[in-house]
Amino acid sequence: MDLYNNMEFELKGSFIPNISNSDKLKILEVTEGSVVIQMNNSKRRGIFPLDSFQYWIKRNSLIHIGENEKKTS
């Protein structure tokens, strides 16, 4: 479950749960069934079911910042 720990993601406009109008989020904790996130424009944490979080990644609504930097280099 350490796969996503401490990763940061850029948020695309198609990421519907973005109620804080953030442009990035960071993974704080990953458990067997959930992902705890912190959006950069919010002091509150959010929790997603792991499969839901993976869905947003597959839809390219969440772009891993490390991957994005590699593509633009």
PDB file of N, CA, C, O and CB in Angstrom:
ATOM      1  N   MET A   1       0.805  -1.200   0.000  1.00  0.00           N
ATOM      2  CA  MET A   1       0.000   0.000   0.000  1.00  0.00           C
ATOM      3  C   MET A   1       0.851   1.268   0.000  1.00  0.00           C
ATOM      4  O   MET A   1       0.302   2.370   0.000  1.00  0.00           O
ATOM      5  CB  MET A   1      -0.917  -0.004   1.190  1.00  0.00           C
ATOM      6  N   ASP A   2       2.173   1.138   0.000  1.00  0.00           N
ATOM      7  CA  ASP A   2       3.036   2.303  -0.029  1.00  0.00           C
ATOM      8  C   ASP A   2       3.144   2.896  -1.429  1.00  0.00           C
ATOM      9  O   ASP A   2       3.850   3.884  -1.627  1.00  0.00           O
ATOM     10  CB  ASP A   2       4.407   1.942   0.487  1.00  0.00           C
ATOM     11  N   LEU A   3       2.466   2.315  -2.383  1.00  0.00           N
ATOM     12  CA  LEU A   3       2.562   2.743  -3.769  1.00  0.00           C
ATOM     13  C   LEU A   3       2.328   4.239  -3.941  1.00  0.00           C
ATOM     14  O   LEU A   3       3.071   4.888  -4.678  1.00  0.00           O
ATOM     15  CB  LEU A   3       1.578   1.979  -4.605  1.00  0.00           C
ATOM     16  N   TYR A   4       1.323   4.802  -3.287  1.00  0.00           N
ATOM     17  CA  TYR A   4       0.973   6.210  -3.475  1.00  0.00           C
ATOM     18  C   TYR A   4       1.482   7.124  -2.365  1.00  0.00           C
ATOM     19  O   TYR A   4       1.370   8.343  -2.500  1.00  0.00           O
ATOM     20  CB  TYR A   4      -0.512   6.344  -3.577  1.00  0.00           C
ATOM     21  N   ASN A   5       2.035   6.595  -1.277  1.00  0.00           N
ATOM     22  CA  ASN A   5       2.433   7.429  -0.145  1.00  0.00           C
ATOM     23  C   ASN A   5       3.319   8.585  -0.567  1.00  0.00           C
ATOM     24  O   ASN A   5       4.289   8.402  -1.303  1.00  0.00           O
ATOM     25  CB  ASN A   5       3.149   6.595   0.890  1.00  0.00           C
ATOM     26  N   ASN A   6       2.977   9.779  -0.094  1.00  0.00           N
ATOM     27  CA  ASN A   6       3.708  11.027  -0.324  1.00  0.00           C
ATOM     28  C   ASN A   6       3.745  11.483  -1.780  1.00  0.00           C
ATOM     29  O   ASN A   6       4.468  12.427  -2.099  1.00  0.00           O
ATOM     30  CB  ASN A   6       5.100  10.875   0.165  1.00  0.00           C
ATOM     31  N   MET A   7       2.994  10.849  -2.665  1.00  0.00           N
ATOM     32  CA  MET A   7       2.937  11.309  -4.050  1.00  0.00           C
ATOM     33  C   MET A   7       2.113  12.582  -4.125  1.00  0.00           C
ATOM     34  O   MET A   7       1.209  12.799  -3.318  1.00  0.00           O
ATOM     35  CB  MET A   7       2.343  10.220  -4.976  1.00  0.00           C
ATOM     36  N   GLU A   8       2.434  13.421  -5.103  1.00  0.00           N
ATOM     37  CA  GLU A   8       1.640  14.607  -5.366  1.00  0.00           C
ATOM     38  C   GLU A   8       1.065  14.506  -6.771  1.00  0.00           C
ATOM     39  O   GLU A   8       1.705  13.996  -7.691  1.00  0.00           O
ATOM     40  CB  GLU A   8       2.487  15.897  -5.201  1.00  0.00           C
ATOM     41  N   PHE A   9      -0.163  15.005  -6.914  1.00  0.00           N
ATOM     42  CA  PHE A   9      -0.865  14.935  -8.185  1.00  0.00           C
ATOM     43  C   PHE A   9      -1.356  16.315  -8.587  1.00  0.00           C
ATOM     44  O   PHE A   9      -1.798  17.101  -7.750  1.00  0.00           O
ATOM     45  CB  PHE A   9      -2.038  13.951  -8.106  1.00  0.00           C
ATOM     46  N   GLU A  10      -1.271  16.597  -9.877  1.00  0.00           N
ATOM     47  CA  GLU A  10      -1.872  17.799 -10.437  1.00  0.00           C
ATOM     48  C   GLU A  10      -3.328  17.473 -10.727  1.00  0.00           C
ATOM     49  O   GLU A  10      -3.638  16.389 -11.220  1.00  0.00           O
ATOM     50  CB  GLU A  10      -1.115  18.285 -11.732  1.00  0.00           C
ATOM     51  N   LEU A  11      -4.220  18.406 -10.426  1.00  0.00           N
ATOM     52  CA  LEU A  11      -5.649  18.189 -10.643  1.00  0.00           C
ATOM     53  C   LEU A  11      -6.064  18.800 -11.974  1.00  0.00           C
ATOM     54  O   LEU A  11      -5.721  19.944 -12.272  1.00  0.00           O
ATOM     55  CB  LEU A  11      -6.480  18.791  -9.486  1.00  0.00           C
ATOM     56  N   LYS A  12      -6.788  18.051 -12.754  1.00  0.00           N
ATOM     57  CA  LYS A  12      -7.345  18.542 -14.012  1.00  0.00           C
ATOM     58  C   LYS A  12      -8.789  18.954 -13.781  1.00  0.00           C
ATOM     59  O   LYS A  12      -9.394  18.560 -12.784  1.00  0.00           O
ATOM     60  CB  LYS A  12      -7.248  17.464 -15.129  1.00  0.00           C
ATOM     61  N   GLY A  13      -9.342  19.734 -14.683  1.00  0.00           N
ATOM     62  CA  GLY A  13     -10.702  20.241 -14.554  1.00  0.00           C
ATOM     63  C   GLY A  13     -11.754  19.156 -14.447  1.00  0.00           C
ATOM     64  O   GLY A  13     -12.850  19.400 -13.943  1.00  0.00           O
ATOM     65  N   SER A  14     -11.435  17.971 -14.912  1.00  0.00           N
ATOM     66  CA  SER A  14     -12.408  16.875 -14.869  1.00  0.00           C
ATOM     67  C   SER A  14     -12.446  16.172 -13.508  1.00  0.00           C
ATOM     68  O   SER A  14     -13.206  15.220 -13.328  1.00  0.00           O
ATOM     69  CB  SER A  14     -12.088  15.861 -15.954  1.00  0.00           C
ATOM     70  N   PHE A  15     -11.631  16.634 -12.545  1.00  0.00           N
ATOM     71  CA  PHE A  15     -11.638  16.042 -11.201  1.00  0.00           C
ATOM     72  C   PHE A  15     -12.778  16.674 -10.415  1.00  0.00           C
ATOM     73  O   PHE A  15     -12.593  17.702  -9.765  1.00  0.00           O
ATOM     74  CB  PHE A  15     -10.259  16.253 -10.466  1.00  0.00           C
ATOM     75  N   ILE A  16     -13.938  16.068 -10.472  1.00  0.00           N
ATOM     76  CA  ILE A  16     -15.166  16.621  -9.909  1.00  0.00           C
ATOM     77  C   ILE A  16     -15.098  16.870  -8.397  1.00  0.00           C
ATOM     78  O   ILE A  16     -15.670  17.861  -7.943  1.00  0.00           O
ATOM     79  CB  ILE A  16     -16.304  15.695 -10.206  1.00  0.00           C
ATOM     80  N   PRO A  17     -14.432  16.033  -7.593  1.00  0.00           N
ATOM     81  CA  PRO A  17     -14.422  16.288  -6.145  1.00  0.00           C
ATOM     82  C   PRO A  17     -13.582  17.489  -5.704  1.00  0.00           C
ATOM     83  O   PRO A  17     -13.351  17.644  -4.505  1.00  0.00           O
ATOM     84  CB  PRO A  17     -13.924  15.078  -5.444  1.00  0.00           C
ATOM     85  N   ASN A  18     -13.121  18.331  -6.605  1.00  0.00           N
ATOM     86  CA  ASN A  18     -12.242  19.451  -6.274  1.00  0.00           C
ATOM     87  C   ASN A  18     -13.055  20.649  -5.779  1.00  0.00           C
ATOM     88  O   ASN A  18     -13.184  21.647  -6.489  1.00  0.00           O
ATOM     89  CB  ASN A  18     -11.397  19.850  -7.499  1.00  0.00           C
ATOM     90  N   ILE A  19     -13.597  20.555  -4.572  1.00  0.00           N
ATOM     91  CA  ILE A  19     -14.431  21.639  -4.047  1.00  0.00           C
ATOM     92  C   ILE A  19     -13.612  22.809  -3.510  1.00  0.00           C
ATOM     93  O   ILE A  19     -14.168  23.884  -3.285  1.00  0.00           O
ATOM     94  CB  ILE A  19     -15.328  21.110  -2.955  1.00  0.00           C
ATOM     95  N   SER A  20     -12.318  22.633  -3.300  1.00  0.00           N
ATOM     96  CA  SER A  20     -11.485  23.720  -2.778  1.00  0.00           C
ATOM     97  C   SER A  20     -10.751  24.475  -3.891  1.00  0.00           C
ATOM     98  O   SER A  20      -9.915  25.335  -3.613  1.00  0.00           O
ATOM     99  CB  SER A  20     -10.473  23.165  -1.782  1.00  0.00           C
ATOM    100  N   ASN A  21     -11.065  24.153  -5.149  1.00  0.00           N
ATOM    101  CA  ASN A  21     -10.412  24.789  -6.301  1.00  0.00           C
ATOM    102  C   ASN A  21      -8.890  24.723  -6.210  1.00  0.00           C
ATOM    103  O   ASN A  21      -8.202  25.702  -6.499  1.00  0.00           O
ATOM    104  CB  ASN A  21     -10.854  26.242  -6.415  1.00  0.00           C
ATOM    105  N   SER A  22      -8.383  23.596  -5.819  1.00  0.00           N
ATOM    106  CA  SER A  22      -6.942  23.379  -5.721  1.00  0.00           C
ATOM    107  C   SER A  22      -6.378  22.992  -7.076  1.00  0.00           C
ATOM    108  O   SER A  22      -7.110  22.588  -7.978  1.00  0.00           O
ATOM    109  CB  SER A  22      -6.621  22.295  -4.680  1.00  0.00           C
ATOM    110  N   ASP A  23      -5.066  23.123  -7.204  1.00  0.00           N
ATOM    111  CA  ASP A  23      -4.431  22.655  -8.432  1.00  0.00           C
ATOM    112  C   ASP A  23      -3.552  21.437  -8.181  1.00  0.00           C
ATOM    113  O   ASP A  23      -3.067  20.814  -9.125  1.00  0.00           O
ATOM    114  CB  ASP A  23      -3.606  23.768  -9.054  1.00  0.00           C
ATOM    115  N   LYS A  24      -3.345  21.093  -6.898  1.00  0.00           N
ATOM    116  CA  LYS A  24      -2.559  19.904  -6.550  1.00  0.00           C
ATOM    117  C   LYS A  24      -3.143  19.240  -5.314  1.00  0.00           C
ATOM    118  O   LYS A  24      -3.858  19.861  -4.528  1.00  0.00           O
ATOM    119  CB  LYS A  24      -1.075  20.272  -6.312  1.00  0.00           C
ATOM    120  N   LEU A  25      -2.821  17.966  -5.165  1.00  0.00           N
ATOM    121  CA  LEU A  25      -3.129  17.257  -3.928  1.00  0.00           C
ATOM    122  C   LEU A  25      -1.959  16.357  -3.588  1.00  0.00           C
ATOM    123  O   LEU A  25      -1.184  15.955  -4.456  1.00  0.00           O
ATOM    124  CB  LEU A  25      -4.444  16.438  -4.053  1.00  0.00           C
ATOM    125  N   LYS A  26      -1.850  16.052  -2.312  1.00  0.00           N
ATOM    126  CA  LYS A  26      -0.788  15.173  -1.830  1.00  0.00           C
ATOM    127  C   LYS A  26      -1.417  14.014  -1.077  1.00  0.00           C
ATOM    128  O   LYS A  26      -2.382  14.191  -0.334  1.00  0.00           O
ATOM    129  CB  LYS A  26       0.217  15.943  -0.924  1.00  0.00           C
ATOM    130  N   ILE A  27      -0.862  12.828  -1.277  1.00  0.00           N
ATOM    131  CA  ILE A  27      -1.312  11.638  -0.555  1.00  0.00           C
ATOM    132  C   ILE A  27      -0.665  11.648   0.822  1.00  0.00           C
ATOM    133  O   ILE A  27       0.559  11.713   0.938  1.00  0.00           O
ATOM    134  CB  ILE A  27      -0.957  10.324  -1.337  1.00  0.00           C
ATOM    135  N   LEU A  28      -1.488  11.582   1.868  1.00  0.00           N
ATOM    136  CA  LEU A  28      -0.978  11.550   3.234  1.00  0.00           C
ATOM    137  C   LEU A  28      -0.852  10.141   3.779  1.00  0.00           C
ATOM    138  O   LEU A  28       0.076   9.824   4.522  1.00  0.00           O
ATOM    139  CB  LEU A  28      -1.868  12.356   4.133  1.00  0.00           C
ATOM    140  N   GLU A  29      -1.804   9.299   3.394  1.00  0.00           N
ATOM    141  CA  GLU A  29      -1.815   7.935   3.934  1.00  0.00           C
ATOM    142  C   GLU A  29      -2.612   7.033   3.004  1.00  0.00           C
ATOM    143  O   GLU A  29      -3.612   7.451   2.420  1.00  0.00           O
ATOM    144  CB  GLU A  29      -2.413   7.905   5.371  1.00  0.00           C
ATOM    145  N   VAL A  30      -2.164   5.808   2.875  1.00  0.00           N
ATOM    146  CA  VAL A  30      -2.875   4.812   2.081  1.00  0.00           C
ATOM    147  C   VAL A  30      -3.075   3.581   2.948  1.00  0.00           C
ATOM    148  O   VAL A  30      -2.128   3.051   3.528  1.00  0.00           O
ATOM    149  CB  VAL A  30      -2.098   4.460   0.768  1.00  0.00           C
ATOM    150  N   THR A  31      -4.320   3.135   3.026  1.00  0.00           N
ATOM    151  CA  THR A  31      -4.615   1.889   3.738  1.00  0.00           C
ATOM    152  C   THR A  31      -5.067   0.867   2.698  1.00  0.00           C
ATOM    153  O   THR A  31      -5.042   1.136   1.497  1.00  0.00           O
ATOM    154  CB  THR A  31      -5.716   2.099   4.857  1.00  0.00           C
ATOM    155  N   GLU A  32      -5.467  -0.273   3.161  1.00  0.00           N
ATOM    156  CA  GLU A  32      -5.877  -1.336   2.237  1.00  0.00           C
ATOM    157  C   GLU A  32      -7.043  -0.915   1.350  1.00  0.00           C
ATOM    158  O   GLU A  32      -7.132  -1.342   0.199  1.00  0.00           O
ATOM    159  CB  GLU A  32      -6.256  -2.582   3.015  1.00  0.00           C
ATOM    160  N   GLY A  33      -7.935  -0.082   1.876  1.00  0.00           N
ATOM    161  CA  GLY A  33      -9.110   0.275   1.082  1.00  0.00           C
ATOM    162  C   GLY A  33      -9.339   1.752   0.861  1.00  0.00           C
ATOM    163  O   GLY A  33     -10.327   2.126   0.230  1.00  0.00           O
ATOM    164  N   SER A  34      -8.442   2.624   1.371  1.00  0.00           N
ATOM    165  CA  SER A  34      -8.695   4.052   1.227  1.00  0.00           C
ATOM    166  C   SER A  34      -7.414   4.857   1.053  1.00  0.00           C
ATOM    167  O   SER A  34      -6.310   4.395   1.342  1.00  0.00           O
ATOM    168  CB  SER A  34      -9.454   4.560   2.422  1.00  0.00           C
ATOM    169  N   VAL A  35      -7.608   6.080   0.571  1.00  0.00           N
ATOM    170  CA  VAL A  35      -6.508   7.015   0.357  1.00  0.00           C
ATOM    171  C   VAL A  35      -6.871   8.319   1.073  1.00  0.00           C
ATOM    172  O   VAL A  35      -7.945   8.875   0.842  1.00  0.00           O
ATOM    173  CB  VAL A  35      -6.238   7.254  -1.186  1.00  0.00           C
ATOM    174  N   VAL A  36      -5.984   8.804   1.935  1.00  0.00           N
ATOM    175  CA  VAL A  36      -6.180  10.075   2.629  1.00  0.00           C
ATOM    176  C   VAL A  36      -5.364  11.134   1.892  1.00  0.00           C
ATOM    177  O   VAL A  36      -4.159  10.976   1.693  1.00  0.00           O
ATOM    178  CB  VAL A  36      -5.759   9.979   4.148  1.00  0.00           C
ATOM    179  N   ILE A  37      -6.039  12.219   1.487  1.00  0.00           N
ATOM    180  CA  ILE A  37      -5.389  13.257   0.682  1.00  0.00           C
ATOM    181  C   ILE A  37      -5.464  14.614   1.375  1.00  0.00           C
ATOM    182  O   ILE A  37      -6.282  14.834   2.268  1.00  0.00           O
ATOM    183  CB  ILE A  37      -6.034  13.340  -0.709  1.00  0.00           C
ATOM    184  N   GLN A  38      -4.595  15.510   0.942  1.00  0.00           N
ATOM    185  CA  GLN A  38      -4.613  16.913   1.366  1.00  0.00           C
ATOM    186  C   GLN A  38      -4.504  17.753   0.107  1.00  0.00           C
ATOM    187  O   GLN A  38      -3.524  17.642  -0.630  1.00  0.00           O
ATOM    188  CB  GLN A  38      -3.444  17.243   2.387  1.00  0.00           C
ATOM    189  N   MET A  39      -5.503  18.596  -0.150  1.00  0.00           N
ATOM    190  CA  MET A  39      -5.443  19.486  -1.306  1.00  0.00           C
ATOM    191  C   MET A  39      -4.682  20.743  -0.918  1.00  0.00           C
ATOM    192  O   MET A  39      -4.739  21.167   0.236  1.00  0.00           O
ATOM    193  CB  MET A  39      -6.868  19.839  -1.820  1.00  0.00           C
ATOM    194  N   ASN A  40      -3.970  21.346  -1.865  1.00  0.00           N
ATOM    195  CA  ASN A  40      -3.093  22.461  -1.524  1.00  0.00           C
ATOM    196  C   ASN A  40      -3.824  23.728  -1.103  1.00  0.00           C
ATOM    197  O   ASN A  40      -3.208  24.571  -0.449  1.00  0.00           O
ATOM    198  CB  ASN A  40      -2.220  22.769  -2.680  1.00  0.00           C
ATOM    199  N   ASN A  41      -5.085  23.914  -1.433  1.00  0.00           N
ATOM    200  CA  ASN A  41      -5.838  25.105  -1.013  1.00  0.00           C
ATOM    201  C   ASN A  41      -6.790  24.828   0.136  1.00  0.00           C
ATOM    202  O   ASN A  41      -7.735  25.585   0.355  1.00  0.00           O
ATOM    203  CB  ASN A  41      -6.617  25.661  -2.178  1.00  0.00           C
ATOM    204  N   SER A  42      -6.552  23.762   0.863  1.00  0.00           N
ATOM    205  CA  SER A  42      -7.444  23.386   1.944  1.00  0.00           C
ATOM    206  C   SER A  42      -6.647  22.873   3.133  1.00  0.00           C
ATOM    207  O   SER A  42      -5.630  22.201   2.959  1.00  0.00           O
ATOM    208  CB  SER A  42      -8.446  22.330   1.474  1.00  0.00           C
ATOM    209  N   LYS A  43      -7.097  23.183   4.320  1.00  0.00           N
ATOM    210  CA  LYS A  43      -6.446  22.670   5.525  1.00  0.00           C
ATOM    211  C   LYS A  43      -7.068  21.345   5.960  1.00  0.00           C
ATOM    212  O   LYS A  43      -6.576  20.699   6.885  1.00  0.00           O
ATOM    213  CB  LYS A  43      -6.540  23.696   6.664  1.00  0.00           C
ATOM    214  N   ARG A  44      -8.131  20.950   5.303  1.00  0.00           N
ATOM    215  CA  ARG A  44      -8.821  19.704   5.649  1.00  0.00           C
ATOM    216  C   ARG A  44      -8.327  18.550   4.805  1.00  0.00           C
ATOM    217  O   ARG A  44      -7.811  18.726   3.702  1.00  0.00           O
ATOM    218  CB  ARG A  44     -10.325  19.860   5.479  1.00  0.00           C
ATOM    219  N   ARG A  45      -8.502  17.375   5.356  1.00  0.00           N
ATOM    220  CA  ARG A  45      -8.138  16.143   4.650  1.00  0.00           C
ATOM    221  C   ARG A  45      -9.377  15.546   3.994  1.00  0.00           C
ATOM    222  O   ARG A  45     -10.508  15.788   4.416  1.00  0.00           O
ATOM    223  CB  ARG A  45      -7.486  15.117   5.620  1.00  0.00           C
ATOM    224  N   GLY A  46      -9.136  14.772   2.965  1.00  0.00           N
ATOM    225  CA  GLY A  46     -10.205  14.046   2.309  1.00  0.00           C
ATOM    226  C   GLY A  46      -9.855  12.571   2.268  1.00  0.00           C
ATOM    227  O   GLY A  46      -8.682  12.199   2.298  1.00  0.00           O
ATOM    228  N   ILE A  47     -10.875  11.738   2.200  1.00  0.00           N
ATOM    229  CA  ILE A  47     -10.663  10.286   2.130  1.00  0.00           C
ATOM    230  C   ILE A  47     -11.439   9.749   0.940  1.00  0.00           C
ATOM    231  O   ILE A  47     -12.626  10.029   0.771  1.00  0.00           O
ATOM    232  CB  ILE A  47     -11.108   9.572   3.457  1.00  0.00           C
ATOM    233  N   PHE A  48     -10.742   8.970   0.119  1.00  0.00           N
ATOM    234  CA  PHE A  48     -11.355   8.311  -1.022  1.00  0.00           C
ATOM    235  C   PHE A  48     -11.218   6.808  -0.874  1.00  0.00           C
ATOM    236  O   PHE A  48     -10.215   6.334  -0.339  1.00  0.00           O
ATOM    237  CB  PHE A  48     -10.721   8.788  -2.341  1.00  0.00           C
ATOM    238  N   PRO A  49     -12.202   6.045  -1.334  1.00  0.00           N
ATOM    239  CA  PRO A  49     -11.967   4.609  -1.483  1.00  0.00           C
ATOM    240  C   PRO A  49     -10.837   4.430  -2.499  1.00  0.00           C
ATOM    241  O   PRO A  49     -10.766   5.172  -3.478  1.00  0.00           O
ATOM    242  CB  PRO A  49     -13.279   3.848  -1.939  1.00  0.00           C
ATOM    243  N   LEU A  50      -9.972   3.474  -2.281  1.00  0.00           N
ATOM    244  CA  LEU A  50      -8.817   3.260  -3.147  1.00  0.00           C
ATOM    245  C   LEU A  50      -9.225   3.070  -4.604  1.00  0.00           C
ATOM    246  O   LEU A  50      -8.587   3.626  -5.498  1.00  0.00           O
ATOM    247  CB  LEU A  50      -8.028   2.054  -2.672  1.00  0.00           C
ATOM    248  N   ASP A  51     -10.280   2.292  -4.856  1.00  0.00           N
ATOM    249  CA  ASP A  51     -10.689   2.058  -6.250  1.00  0.00           C
ATOM    250  C   ASP A  51     -11.200   3.338  -6.909  1.00  0.00           C
ATOM    251  O   ASP A  51     -11.008   3.531  -8.110  1.00  0.00           O
ATOM    252  CB  ASP A  51     -11.776   0.975  -6.309  1.00  0.00           C
ATOM    253  N   SER A  52     -11.841   4.206  -6.145  1.00  0.00           N
ATOM    254  CA  SER A  52     -12.305   5.484  -6.676  1.00  0.00           C
ATOM    255  C   SER A  52     -11.121   6.389  -7.024  1.00  0.00           C
ATOM    256  O   SER A  52     -11.126   7.055  -8.059  1.00  0.00           O
ATOM    257  CB  SER A  52     -13.230   6.181  -5.662  1.00  0.00           C
ATOM    258  N   PHE A  53     -10.114   6.409  -6.160  1.00  0.00           N
ATOM    259  CA  PHE A  53      -8.920   7.207  -6.416  1.00  0.00           C
ATOM    260  C   PHE A  53      -8.211   6.719  -7.687  1.00  0.00           C
ATOM    261  O   PHE A  53      -7.773   7.525  -8.509  1.00  0.00           O
ATOM    262  CB  PHE A  53      -7.961   7.146  -5.205  1.00  0.00           C
ATOM    263  N   GLN A  54      -8.105   5.409  -7.838  1.00  0.00           N
ATOM    264  CA  GLN A  54      -7.475   4.843  -9.033  1.00  0.00           C
ATOM    265  C   GLN A  54      -8.283   5.169 -10.295  1.00  0.00           C
ATOM    266  O   GLN A  54      -7.710   5.346 -11.370  1.00  0.00           O
ATOM    267  CB  GLN A  54      -7.324   3.319  -8.884  1.00  0.00           C
ATOM    268  N   TYR A  55      -9.595   5.248 -10.166  1.00  0.00           N
ATOM    269  CA  TYR A  55     -10.464   5.634 -11.286  1.00  0.00           C
ATOM    270  C   TYR A  55     -10.094   7.032 -11.789  1.00  0.00           C
ATOM    271  O   TYR A  55      -9.980   7.248 -12.996  1.00  0.00           O
ATOM    272  CB  TYR A  55     -11.957   5.593 -10.859  1.00  0.00           C
ATOM    273  N   TRP A  56      -9.905   7.986 -10.861  1.00  0.00           N
ATOM    274  CA  TRP A  56      -9.561   9.355 -11.255  1.00  0.00           C
ATOM    275  C   TRP A  56      -8.186   9.410 -11.925  1.00  0.00           C
ATOM    276  O   TRP A  56      -7.967  10.229 -12.818  1.00  0.00           O
ATOM    277  CB  TRP A  56      -9.586  10.283 -10.031  1.00  0.00           C
ATOM    278  N   ILE A  57      -7.273   8.559 -11.508  1.00  0.00           N
ATOM    279  CA  ILE A  57      -5.956   8.496 -12.152  1.00  0.00           C
ATOM    280  C   ILE A  57      -6.101   7.955 -13.581  1.00  0.00           C
ATOM    281  O   ILE A  57      -5.522   8.509 -14.516  1.00  0.00           O
ATOM    282  CB  ILE A  57      -4.979   7.602 -11.325  1.00  0.00           C
ATOM    283  N   LYS A  58      -6.864   6.884 -13.748  1.00  0.00           N
ATOM    284  CA  LYS A  58      -7.052   6.283 -15.077  1.00  0.00           C
ATOM    285  C   LYS A  58      -7.735   7.247 -16.040  1.00  0.00           C
ATOM    286  O   LYS A  58      -7.482   7.198 -17.244  1.00  0.00           O
ATOM    287  CB  LYS A  58      -7.873   4.998 -14.966  1.00  0.00           C
ATOM    288  N   ARG A  59      -8.597   8.123 -15.527  1.00  0.00           N
ATOM    289  CA  ARG A  59      -9.294   9.110 -16.371  1.00  0.00           C
ATOM    290  C   ARG A  59      -8.416  10.322 -16.683  1.00  0.00           C
ATOM    291  O   ARG A  59      -8.849  11.241 -17.378  1.00  0.00           O
ATOM    292  CB  ARG A  59     -10.581   9.574 -15.685  1.00  0.00           C
ATOM    293  N   ASN A  60      -7.200  10.323 -16.178  1.00  0.00           N
ATOM    294  CA  ASN A  60      -6.267  11.450 -16.337  1.00  0.00           C
ATOM    295  C   ASN A  60      -6.785  12.728 -15.693  1.00  0.00           C
ATOM    296  O   ASN A  60      -6.449  13.831 -16.125  1.00  0.00           O
ATOM    297  CB  ASN A  60      -6.000  11.701 -17.811  1.00  0.00           C
ATOM    298  N   SER A  61      -7.604  12.574 -14.656  1.00  0.00           N
ATOM    299  CA  SER A  61      -8.052  13.718 -13.867  1.00  0.00           C
ATOM    300  C   SER A  61      -7.036  14.041 -12.783  1.00  0.00           C
ATOM    301  O   SER A  61      -6.989  15.166 -12.286  1.00  0.00           O
ATOM    302  CB  SER A  61      -9.429  13.443 -13.242  1.00  0.00           C
ATOM    303  N   LEU A  62      -6.225  13.059 -12.419  1.00  0.00           N
ATOM    304  CA  LEU A  62      -5.118  13.227 -11.481  1.00  0.00           C
ATOM    305  C   LEU A  62      -3.849  12.799 -12.204  1.00  0.00           C
ATOM    306  O   LEU A  62      -3.736  11.655 -12.644  1.00  0.00           O
ATOM    307  CB  LEU A  62      -5.339  12.395 -10.155  1.00  0.00           C
ATOM    308  N   ILE A  63      -2.905  13.708 -12.325  1.00  0.00           N
ATOM    309  CA  ILE A  63      -1.657  13.430 -13.022  1.00  0.00           C
ATOM    310  C   ILE A  63      -0.526  13.471 -12.004  1.00  0.00           C
ATOM    311  O   ILE A  63      -0.295  14.497 -11.365  1.00  0.00           O
ATOM    312  CB  ILE A  63      -1.412  14.451 -14.182  1.00  0.00           C
ATOM    313  N   HIS A  64       0.177  12.354 -11.854  1.00  0.00           N
ATOM    314  CA  HIS A  64       1.297  12.306 -10.915  1.00  0.00           C
ATOM    315  C   HIS A  64       2.322  13.348 -11.339  1.00  0.00           C
ATOM    316  O   HIS A  64       2.771  13.345 -12.485  1.00  0.00           O
ATOM    317  CB  HIS A  64       1.938  10.879 -10.862  1.00  0.00           C
ATOM    318  N   ILE A  65       2.693  14.231 -10.435  1.00  0.00           N
ATOM    319  CA  ILE A  65       3.582  15.342 -10.769  1.00  0.00           C
ATOM    320  C   ILE A  65       4.930  14.850 -11.278  1.00  0.00           C
ATOM    321  O   ILE A  65       5.478  15.454 -12.200  1.00  0.00           O
ATOM    322  CB  ILE A  65       3.784  16.238  -9.556  1.00  0.00           C
ATOM    323  N   GLY A  66       5.475  13.804 -10.730  1.00  0.00           N
ATOM    324  CA  GLY A  66       6.735  13.250 -11.225  1.00  0.00           C
ATOM    325  C   GLY A  66       6.635  12.803 -12.670  1.00  0.00           C
ATOM    326  O   GLY A  66       7.567  13.015 -13.446  1.00  0.00           O
ATOM    327  N   GLU A  67       5.511  12.181 -13.051  1.00  0.00           N
ATOM    328  CA  GLU A  67       5.300  11.744 -14.434  1.00  0.00           C
ATOM    329  C   GLU A  67       5.171  12.939 -15.360  1.00  0.00           C
ATOM    330  O   GLU A  67       5.725  12.941 -16.459  1.00  0.00           O
ATOM    331  CB  GLU A  67       4.051  10.859 -14.538  1.00  0.00           C
ATOM    332  N   ASN A  68       4.442  13.954 -14.919  1.00  0.00           N
ATOM    333  CA  ASN A  68       4.226  15.146 -15.726  1.00  0.00           C
ATOM    334  C   ASN A  68       5.545  15.862 -15.996  1.00  0.00           C
ATOM    335  O   ASN A  68       5.763  16.346 -17.107  1.00  0.00           O
ATOM    336  CB  ASN A  68       3.240  16.092 -15.032  1.00  0.00           C
ATOM    337  N   GLU A  69       6.424  15.939 -15.008  1.00  0.00           N
ATOM    338  CA  GLU A  69       7.718  16.584 -15.186  1.00  0.00           C
ATOM    339  C   GLU A  69       8.582  15.816 -16.173  1.00  0.00           C
ATOM    340  O   GLU A  69       9.316  16.422 -16.954  1.00  0.00           O
ATOM    341  CB  GLU A  69       8.437  16.711 -13.850  1.00  0.00           C
ATOM    342  N   LYS A  70       8.503  14.470 -16.149  1.00  0.00           N
ATOM    343  CA  LYS A  70       9.279  13.660 -17.085  1.00  0.00           C
ATOM    344  C   LYS A  70       8.818  13.898 -18.518  1.00  0.00           C
ATOM    345  O   LYS A  70       9.642  13.948 -19.431  1.00  0.00           O
ATOM    346  CB  LYS A  70       9.163  12.172 -16.731  1.00  0.00           C
ATOM    347  N   LYS A  71       7.509  14.045 -18.726  1.00  0.00           N
ATOM    348  CA  LYS A  71       6.960  14.236 -20.062  1.00  0.00           C
ATOM    349  C   LYS A  71       7.351  15.584 -20.638  1.00  0.00           C
ATOM    350  O   LYS A  71       7.540  15.709 -21.848  1.00  0.00           O
ATOM    351  CB  LYS A  71       5.451  14.105 -20.034  1.00  0.00           C
ATOM    352  N   THR A  72       7.477  16.603 -19.778  1.00  0.00           N
ATOM    353  CA  THR A  72       7.790  17.942 -20.278  1.00  0.00           C
ATOM    354  C   THR A  72       9.280  18.200 -20.368  1.00  0.00           C
ATOM    355  O   THR A  72       9.684  19.236 -20.896  1.00  0.00           O
ATOM    356  CB  THR A  72       7.157  18.980 -19.397  1.00  0.00           C
ATOM    357  N   SER A  73      10.122  17.287 -19.869  1.00  0.00           N
ATOM    358  CA  SER A  73      11.578  17.472 -19.917  1.00  0.00           C
ATOM    359  C   SER A  73      12.124  17.137 -21.279  1.00  0.00           C
ATOM    360  O   SER A  73      13.330  17.236 -21.502  1.00  0.00           O
ATOM    361  CB  SER A  73      12.266  16.618 -18.864  1.00  0.00           C
TER     362      SER A  73
END
